[in-house]
Amino acid sequence: MDNTVPPSMIRDLITGYTKMATDRMQWGWEPTLLTFMFNQLRGSPSNVEQQMQETIEAVYAKILRWCFRKPRNVPVTAMPLWICTPDYPVHKYHKQNFRDIALNGGRHVHAIALMPPGTNMRTTLDNHFDHEQIRYTGRDRPLWHIDAWPIQDNLPFVVDYGVKGIKTPRAGVDAMFILPRTHSEMEGRRAEKAYLSDIVSVDPERLRSGSRPK
């Protein structure tokens, strides 16, 4: 299947994702670049893609429980925002660890993760994964390792890097996913595009009021 999309659409998407991140940073949200690397997964490419997405959704669900006593009572605009994009190694420009290239055809997932202020998580996301890695990864689990790097400057460049998988047909736009999802969105991916449109246009007052859920 051809996943190629016009370059103008790619630019518009990256601009939208950058705006999502910038707007939230202005209200005190902390951005982190996550990279999820997996052990060898069984199945067809589409099945591997599904396993990776479901694994990251499970990690996100655990993070919600660290952040909020009752996540179900928190509005989606107050939840951490993760912009997730599958990617593959670029052999031409970087020396790669053999494991990174060999397992799952080199497929991994980047996420631009934005964490709201005022949650029950008393540390940064990168420190959390550094100290709690064993809760999420291991030889007998889908995930091999989670890299987490705080985004301290040059946000547009980091966002462009984090979502660069959409620029290539091998991953493409359709493989992207945004967390959190609403209950209705869990029924299928088509609603995700409408959700993305809504969350990109969220106004600062909703962000400010949503950052400290009641």
C-alpha positions in Angstrom: 0.0 0.0 0.0 1.3 3.4 -0.9 1.5 5.7 2.1 2.9 8.6 0.2 1.3 12.0 1.0 1.9 15.4 -0.5 4.9 17.3 1.0 2.5 20.2 1.8 0.4 18.0 4.0 3.6 16.8 5.8 4.6 20.4 6.5 1.1 21.3 7.7 1.1 18.3 10.1 4.5 19.1 11.5 3.4 22.7 12.0 0.3 21.6 13.8 2.2 19.2 16.1 4.7 21.9 16.9 1.9 24.3 17.8 0.4 21.7 20.1 3.7 21.4 21.9 4.5 25.1 22.0 1.0 26.0 23.3 1.3 23.6 26.2 4.9 24.6 27.0 3.7 28.2 27.5 1.4 26.9 30.3 4.1 25.0 32.1 3.9 21.5 30.4 7.2 19.7 30.3 8.2 18.2 26.9 10.2 14.9 26.6 11.3 12.9 23.6 10.6 9.2 24.1 12.0 6.4 22.0 10.4 2.9 22.4 12.6 0.0 21.3 11.2 -3.5 21.2 12.2 -7.0 21.5 11.5 -9.2 18.5 7.7 -9.4 18.0 6.0 -12.2 16.2 3.5 -11.9 13.3 3.0 -10.0 10.1 4.1 -6.3 9.7 0.6 -5.1 10.5 0.4 -7.3 13.5 3.8 -6.0 14.8 2.5 -2.5 14.3 -0.6 -3.2 16.3 1.5 -4.9 19.1 3.8 -1.8 19.3 0.9 0.6 19.5 -1.0 -1.4 22.2 2.2 -1.7 24.2 2.8 2.1 24.2 -0.9 2.6 25.1 -0.3 0.3 28.1 2.7 2.3 29.1 0.7 5.5 28.8 -2.1 4.0 31.0 0.5 3.3 33.7 1.8 6.9 33.5 -1.8 8.1 33.9 -2.0 6.2 37.2 1.2 7.8 38.4 -0.2 11.2 37.5 -3.8 11.0 38.7 -5.6 9.1 41.5 -8.7 8.6 39.3 -7.7 9.0 35.6 -11.2 8.4 34.4 -12.4 11.6 36.1 -9.7 13.7 34.3 -10.6 15.6 31.1 -8.5 14.6 28.1 -7.2 18.2 27.8 -5.6 17.8 31.2 -4.0 14.4 30.5 -0.4 14.0 29.2 -0.2 14.4 25.4 1.9 11.9 23.5 2.4 12.3 19.7 3.6 8.9 18.6 5.3 8.1 15.3 6.9 4.8 14.1 10.3 5.2 12.5 13.2 3.2 11.0 17.0 3.6 11.2 18.5 5.8 8.5 21.6 3.7 7.7 23.1 6.4 5.5 23.6 8.9 8.2 24.0 7.1 11.5 26.0 4.1 12.7 23.4 1.8 14.2 23.6 -0.9 16.9 23.0 -4.2 15.1 20.1 -4.9 17.5 18.4 -1.7 16.4 18.6 -2.7 12.8 17.8 -6.4 13.0 14.9 -6.6 15.4 11.5 -6.0 13.8 13.2 -4.7 10.7 14.5 -1.8 12.7 11.0 -0.4 13.5 10.8 1.6 16.7 8.5 4.4 17.9 9.2 8.0 18.9 6.9 10.1 21.0 6.8 13.8 21.7 5.5 13.6 25.3 4.1 16.6 27.0 3.4 16.4 30.7 1.0 18.8 32.5 1.9 20.5 35.7 0.1 19.8 39.0 -0.1 16.1 38.8 0.8 13.5 41.4 4.0 12.5 39.6 6.7 14.2 41.6 9.5 13.9 39.1 10.1 14.5 35.4 9.2 11.9 32.8 12.8 11.2 31.9 13.7 10.6 35.6 10.7 8.4 36.0 11.7 6.1 33.1 15.3 6.2 34.3 14.4 4.9 37.8 11.4 2.8 36.9 12.6 1.2 33.6 12.1 -2.3 35.1 8.4 -1.8 35.4 8.0 -1.4 31.6 10.8 -3.4 29.9 12.6 -6.7 30.0 13.5 -9.8 28.0 10.1 -11.4 28.6 8.2 -8.2 27.6 7.5 -6.5 24.3 9.6 -3.5 25.2 13.4 -3.8 25.3 14.1 -0.2 26.4 12.6 3.3 26.7 14.9 6.2 26.1 13.7 9.6 27.5 15.3 12.9 26.8 14.0 16.2 28.2 13.4 18.8 25.4 15.2 21.9 26.8 15.5 24.0 23.6 14.9 24.0 19.8 11.5 22.5 20.1 10.6 22.7 16.4 13.7 20.8 15.5 13.0 18.0 18.0 9.3 17.8 17.0 10.4 17.5 13.3 12.8 14.7 14.4 10.2 12.9 16.5 7.7 12.7 13.7 10.1 12.3 10.8 8.6 8.8 10.2 5.7 10.4 8.5 8.0 11.7 5.7 8.7 8.2 4.4 6.2 5.7 2.9 7.7 2.9 5.0 6.0 4.3 8.1 3.7 7.1 6.9 1.0 9.3 8.3 -1.5 6.5 8.9 0.8 4.8 11.4 0.8 7.8 13.7 -1.3 7.8 16.8 -2.1 10.4 19.5 -2.6 9.7 23.2 -4.9 10.1 25.1 -7.9 8.6 23.4 -11.5 9.0 24.4 -13.7 6.0 25.0 -15.3 6.4 21.6 -12.0 6.7 19.9 -10.8 3.4 21.2 -13.4 1.8 18.8 -11.3 2.7 15.8 -8.6 4.9 14.3 -10.8 7.0 12.0 -12.0 9.2 14.9 -8.4 10.0 15.6 -8.2 12.6 12.8 -11.2 14.4 14.3 -9.7 14.3 17.7 -6.4 15.6 16.4 -8.2 18.6 14.8 -9.9 19.3 18.1 -6.8 19.1 20.3 -4.7 21.2 17.9 -7.2 24.0 18.2 -7.6 23.8 22.0 -7.5 27.3 23.4 -5.1 28.5 26.2 -8.0 28.9 28.7 -8.8 25.2 28.4 -5.2 24.3 28.8 -4.8 26.5 31.8 -8.0 25.3 33.5 -7.3 21.7 32.4 -3.8 21.6 33.8 -5.1 21.2 37.4 -8.0 18.8 37.2 -10.6 18.9 39.9 
